[in-house]
Amino acid sequence: MAVTLRQNSATSVQTIFVRVLILPAAVVAALVVILAAFAAEQGRSALIGGGIGLVASGYSVWRTFATSRPTTAQGELFTLYRAEFGKLVIIGALCALAFAAVDGLKVAGFLGGLVTAVLGGTIAAATLTFELPEEHRRQA
């Protein structure tokens, strides 16, 4: 049923990408501007953290929605677990790289950008609505 929802949904993959990536990116941009007005290093750190969160969310959306998947419930669950685990690995690796490579990275700004991007993408994905095909709708 989940594959059928993906194939017949009025919500396209492009719409999902826009909602799950562009909207959180706009919120991260607003956070960066606000933090940069008070301290340039905090704004730069928030930009780096937000970028990491958006890259990880982009991978998760791509892994979940962009390709066809198995039709079984177990296959769908495996796809979601794989996407989430990959997202966590990407976040961990890029955070380690950022703290090792960037001098003067501020933890508060970095975590603010990272959490804003990841939570924004998660909330946007959780609030997506799909139209069920006729054969899966219940008669009231």
C-alpha positions in Angstrom: 0.0 0.0 0.0 2.8 2.4 0.8 4.4 2.0 -2.7 0.9 2.6 -4.2 0.7 5.8 -2.1 4.0 7.0 -3.5 3.2 6.3 -7.1 -0.4 7.6 -7.1 0.1 10.5 -4.7 -0.8 14.0 -5.7 2.3 15.1 -3.7 5.3 14.7 -6.0 8.9 14.1 -5.0 9.8 17.6 -6.0 7.1 19.0 -3.6 8.4 16.8 -0.8 12.0 18.1 -1.4 10.8 21.7 -1.4 8.8 21.3 1.7 11.4 19.3 3.7 14.4 21.2 2.5 13.5 24.7 1.4 11.3 25.7 4.3 13.8 24.6 6.9 16.5 26.3 4.9 14.5 29.6 5.1 14.2 29.2 8.9 17.9 28.5 9.2 18.7 31.5 7.1 16.5 33.7 9.4 18.4 32.2 12.4 21.7 33.0 10.8 20.8 36.6 10.1 19.5 37.1 13.7 22.6 35.5 15.2 25.0 37.3 12.8 23.5 40.6 13.9 24.7 39.9 17.4 27.9 38.0 16.8 29.4 37.1 13.4 30.9 33.9 14.7 27.6 32.6 16.0 26.0 33.3 12.6 28.7 31.5 10.7 28.5 28.6 13.1 24.7 28.4 12.7 25.2 28.4 8.9 27.5 25.5 9.1 25.3 23.5 11.5 22.2 24.3 9.4 24.0 23.2 6.2 24.9 19.9 7.8 21.3 19.4 8.9 20.0 20.1 5.5 22.4 17.8 3.8 21.4 15.0 6.1 17.7 15.7 5.7 18.2 15.8 1.9 19.7 12.3 2.0 16.9 11.0 4.1 14.2 12.4 1.8 16.0 11.1 -1.3 16.4 7.6 0.3 12.8 7.5 1.4 10.9 9.0 -1.5 12.9 9.2 -4.7 13.1 5.5 -5.7 10.6 2.7 -5.8 10.7 0.4 -2.8 9.5 -3.1 -1.9 5.7 -3.5 -1.5 5.9 -5.3 1.9 5.5 -3.5 5.2 8.9 -4.9 6.3 10.5 -3.5 3.2 9.0 -0.1 3.9 10.2 -0.1 7.5 13.7 -1.1 6.5 13.7 1.8 4.0 12.8 4.2 6.8 15.4 2.8 9.2 18.1 2.9 6.5 17.3 6.5 5.7 17.3 7.6 9.4 20.5 5.7 10.2 22.2 7.2 7.1 21.0 10.7 8.2 22.5 10.1 11.7 25.8 8.9 10.2 26.0 11.9 7.9 25.3 14.3 10.8 28.0 12.6 13.0 30.6 12.6 10.3 30.0 16.1 9.1 29.9 17.4 12.7 33.2 15.8 13.5 34.7 17.2 10.3 33.3 20.7 11.0 34.8 20.8 14.5 38.1 19.5 13.3 38.5 21.7 10.3 36.8 25.0 11.2 38.5 27.3 13.6 36.4 29.4 16.0 33.2 27.3 15.6 30.8 28.3 18.3 28.9 25.4 19.8 25.7 27.3 20.6 25.3 28.7 17.1 26.3 25.4 15.5 23.8 23.4 17.5 21.1 26.1 16.9 21.5 25.8 13.2 21.7 22.0 13.2 18.7 21.5 15.4 16.7 24.0 13.5 17.4 22.3 10.2 16.8 18.8 11.4 13.6 19.5 13.4 12.3 21.8 10.7 12.7 19.0 8.1 11.2 16.4 10.5 8.2 18.6 11.2 7.7 19.4 7.5 7.9 15.7 6.6 5.6 14.6 9.4 2.9 17.1 8.3 2.9 16.0 4.6 -0.5 14.8 3.5 -1.1 12.2 0.8 -4.3 11.5 -1.1 -5.2 7.9 -1.0 -6.1 6.1 -4.2 -9.8 5.2 -4.6 -9.2 1.5 -3.8 -7.7 2.3 -0.4 -10.3 4.8 0.8 -12.9 3.7 3.4 -16.5 4.2 2.7 -18.2 6.1 5.5 
